[in-house]
Amino acid sequence: MARTVIPLSDSKCEAARYNPGGKNNKLFDGGGLYLLLKPTGSKSWRMKYIKPNGKEDTLVVGDYPAVTLKKARQAREAAKALLAEGLDPKQQKREEEIQQRQANEATFEAVALEWHKAMSE
């Protein structure tokens, strides 16, 4: 049975500091979402989940404070929706990044430069 977790607040996230002890510290928000505190002082949002194939994995949501608590919770809900459909959120994120890169490569400037290079040869 899952433990009941008291949700984080913005002030708790901002005041969170790494406690020396060798390993990374985690502040849990519930639903698999947690704030990872590293010895370097960096903070990042992560989500632990079970893939559709039954294996456990971790999704990196983003760095705090660039990704706020509210945005991290929205990302968690979006990931849970994908899991409900039987899709792996990490794989979906990778595919979206690839599509975005491909879309950026097909700009007018890139096509024009490619055409110019081909015509000058």
Secondary structure as UniProt FT lines:
FT   HELIX           10..15
FT   STRAND          25..30
FT   TURN            31..32
FT   STRAND          33..37
FT   TURN            39..40
FT   STRAND          43..50
FT   TURN            52..53
FT   STRAND          56..64
FT   TURN            65..66
FT   HELIX           69..84
FT   TURN            85..86
FT   HELIX           89..105
FT   HELIX           108..120
//
